[in-house]
Amino acid sequence: MYLSNLDTVCPPDPRPLRDQRSLSDKFVFIVQNAESAFVAESCMHVLQRANRILGHEIYSWTYIDTAAPCQQTLSCAPDQVLVLVGGVDAPWRPVKSELPLLRSAIRNAARVCVVGGAVFVPLVTGVLGAKRLSVHAAFLAGVQETCPTVELNEGTTCHHKALSSATGPAAAMRMMVELIGAREGNFTEAALIRDLGIQAPASKESNMCGERWRLHRLAQGCEIISDALKIMEEHIEDTLSVSQVADIIGISARKLERGFADKLGRSPLKVYRDLRLDRAHDLVTQTALPFGEVAIACGFSNVTLMKRWFQRKYGEPPCEVRRQAFNGIR
């Protein structure tokens, strides 16, 4: 298996994922039993919707039932993603006759995905290359006993090197969406999430993400810092000075600076700029606005300045970030 890191839990790598060999558009689904078939069908539905959104039959798949009499069909080509689909009621522990075929399929696959009880398959076949997994609560003890060196991921999905994992049926759909998003870009991933209706209900808190969420968390409920952050967010386009922000709150600029240094470890000006860059990143990846208009909308005096700070923060120019968001990294 080619090792390619897709981990969305670890800090993001500023370098783009340029080599996509482990992210094939061909999938092979092998199910634990008849009770697990609906999970595979849900994953295949994600691929169908992706094809519909992209306007081409890009993604293809093969379905294999382990209960079928011809066990020689348990195979996977080097250009295919192998998805082992288990349930959440019982671990999938292959019978002795299946082990050589499953071991060969796992070794051949470009990427291996495991769902629910299928997490035991790469463990018992002895070909586990990655050692970080998302595991259903019902299987935690068994996984730790089978392979004590496995690092358990707290999320419902995990992408580590060439192994992806999902805790159960709902997480399996999310895992598939994330894999497609890694190939096709953020714009397609967001459209697919909306199309499938798997997005969490919107709320004031859930609308915060990235830089905004992290800053509000670091504020630890400090009213002054929280108020200042909200004022900055409300005045992204018409940027205020530190003194103006402090005046609105009713404190001195010096007190505001001390509060930011204490809670956030940065000056108000640097935090303000990061918030504006965060908004710029949203507009670059989610809209087709010209970069000049993005700069104006985010309070930068000119587009050159915005591009310079953007590349310094995200490691790539806005044009490349937009290309990846709309077309994927291929």
N, C-alpha and C positions, 0 to 999 in steps of 0.2 A: 504494500500500500504506500502510495506517495504521501509524505507527511506535509500537511498544509494546515496552518493554524487558523481556525475560524472562531476562536473562543470569544464570545460576547461578554463574558463576565470579567476577564482580565482587562487591565488598562489597554485601550486601543493602540495598536501599532501604527505610528505615523506613516509608515511606508505602506503603499497599496499592496494588496494581494495580487501580484501580477501573474503568477503561475497557477492556473486553475485546473490542473490535471486531475485533482481529486474531486472536482465538481462537475461530474458528467451530466449530460442531459438524458442518459439512458439508465433506467432503474429496473432492478429485479427484486420483487417482493416474495419473501418466503414466510409463511405463517406457521405459527406453532400448532394450531388446531382450528377447527371450524368456528369456535367461539371467538377467535381472534380475527376472523376474516373481515369483519366490519371495520376494524382499525385500518387494515390495508386498503379497503375501499375508500375510507376517508382520505388517506394519503394520496391515492390515485385521483381522487376528486380535486385535490389541491393542484396536481399536475394538469388536469383537464382545464381548470379555471385559469391557470397560468398560460396555457396555450391560447385560450380564448382572449385573454387580455393582450398577449403579445401579437395576436393575429396570425400565428403560424403554428404548425404542429411540431414545435421544437422538442418537447419532452415526450418520451415514449417509455413503455414499461411492460414487464412480463410478470405474471402472477404464478406462483408455485405453491401448491398445497402439499405439506409434508405427509398428509394422509394418503396421497395418491400412490398407487402400486409401483410406479416406475421411479424409484429413488435416484436413478442416474440423472434425472432432470435437475437435481440440486447443484446447479453450477452458476458461475458468474464470470463474465469476460473482463479483461483488464480495463476496458473503457466503460464499465458499468458501475453504478452505485448499488451496493447490496443492502437491502432493508430487511432486517430480521424482526418480525412482528410477533410479539408475545402478548399475553393478557396480563391482568393484574391479580388474578386469583391463585395462580400456581406458577412456579419458576419453570422455564423451559430448559430441561436437562435432556439433551439429545440421547437417543439410544445408541448403542455401540456401533451399529451398522451405519448410522448417519454421520458419525464423527469424521471419517476421512473425507467425505464429500463436502461437509460444511467447512472443514478446515481448509480444503482446497479453494472453495468459493471465497472464503474470507481473505485468503492470501492473494487471490487473483484480483479482487475488487479494487477499483480506484478509491472508493470510500465505503466504509461500513457504518450503517445506522442500526441501532438497536432500540426497541420499544418495549417497555414493561418487563415482563419476565424473560424476554430474549437477552437481557443483559448477561445472563449466565452462559450463553452460547460461546462468545469469544473467550470467556474465562475457562470453561471446561475443555475447550479445544486447544488451549495453550498458545494462542496466536494473538494475544492482546498486546498491541504495540503501544497504544495510549493508555494512560493510567489515571485519567480523570473522567468521571461518569456522573450523570444524573440518574438516581436510582429511586424507584417507588418505595415509599415507607415500608410496605409489606415485605420488601426484599433486602432491606438494609443489613439485617443480621446475617443472612445467608451470603451476601456479597462479601462482607467483611471477613466471614469465616473462610470462604472459598479463596479469596485473594486479599490478604491483609494490607498489601501495599497500594491498593486502589485509593485514589483521592476522591472523596465524595463531593460533588458539586451541589450547592444549595438550591440552584434553580431547577425548573422543570425540564429544561433542555440544556444540553452542553455540547460544544463542538471543540474537540481537542485533538490536534493533529489530524489524522485521517479517520477518526472515529467520532460519530455523532450519537447522542443518546437522548431519549425522551422517556419521562416517567410513566406515561400512560396514553390513552387514546387522544385526549384533547391536546396534550403536549406534543403528540406525534404530528398533528397538523401544523402546530407552531414550528416544529423542527423543519418540516418540509418547506414552509414559507421562508424560514431563515436561510436554508440552502439555496432556494431560488433567488432570494434577495442578494446573496453573495455573488451569484452569477450575473444577474440582470440589473442590479443596482437598487438603491433605496427607493426610487420613485416607483418602480414596478412592485417592490415588496409592500409599500404602503397601499398601493392600489389593490393588491391581492388580499391584504388584511381587511380592507373595507369590503371587498367583494364577498369574502367568506363570512363576514360578520363576526370575526373573532377578536375585534378590538374592544378593550375594556370601556365601560361607560365613561364619558367625559366628566371631569370635575375640575374645580379650580386647582387642586393639587396635581391632578394627573396631566394638566396642561403644561406644567413645569417639567422641564427635562434638562439633561445635560448640565451646563454651567449654572443655570438658574436653580435647579433642584439642589445641586451641591452647595451653593452659596447659602441658600435658605437653611439647609441642614446645619452648616457650620455656624450659622448665627445663633443656634441653640435657643431660639425663642426670644432673643434680645430684641426688645421693641424698637429701639433706635436703629439697629442694623436692619431689621426687617422692614421698617418704614422707609429707610433710605433705599434699600434694594427695590421696593415697590415703586418709589418715585423714579428711580433710574429706568426701570422697565417701562414705565408710562411715558418717559421722555427719551426714548431711543433716538427718534428722528431729530428733535430739537434739543440737542445735548445741553445740559445745564452744567454750571460750574459747581465745584465742591461747596463753595459759599452759598450758592443758590439752593442746593439740596439741603444744607444745614439750616438755612433760613426757613424753609418750608416746614421742617421738623420742629424748629424753635430752639435750636442749640447752636453752639459755636462751631465753626469749621474745625477748630483744633480738637474739640471733643469728638467730633465725628471721625476724624482721622485716627485718633487714639482707639476708638471703638473698633474700627476696621482692622487696625494693626493687631489688636488683641484677639478678636474673634476670627478674622479671615486671613490674617498674616500678610495682607496686601493693602496698598493705599486705595482710597476711593476712586482715584483716577484709573488705576489699573483694573479694578473690578468693573468700573463703568465701561471701559474699553472691551473687556472680555464679554460683557453682556451684549454689547453692540456687535461684536464679532460672532457671537452665538446666534443672534438674529440674522446676521448676514449669511451664515452657514445655512440656516433654514431656508432663506430666500434663494440661495444659490442651488440647493439640492431639490427644492420643492416647486420652484417657479421658473419661468423662462424670461424673467425680467432682465434687461440689459444691465451689465455690471455698474454702469454709471448710475442707474436708478437704484440699484441695491445700495450703493455707497450713500446716496442721498437719504434713502429710507432708514439707514442705520447711523446717521449723524456724522459721516465722514466728510471732510471738506472737499475731497476730490477722490476719484477712483484709484489713482496711483497709490495714495496713502492707504486706502482700504485694502488693495491687493497686497501691499507690502506687509501689513500687520496680519492679514489673512494667512499668507504663506508662512509667516513666522510662527503662528499659532497652530496651524493644521498640517504644516509640512509640505503642502502642495498649493499651487495657484488655484484661484477660483474656477478657471476654465477646465482644469483637469478634474476637480472635485465634481463639477456639474456633469462632465462627460461620463464619469463613473456612475453618478446617481441615475442618469437617464438611460445609459446603455450598458451598464455593468463593466466589469474589468476583464476584458477578454482580448 
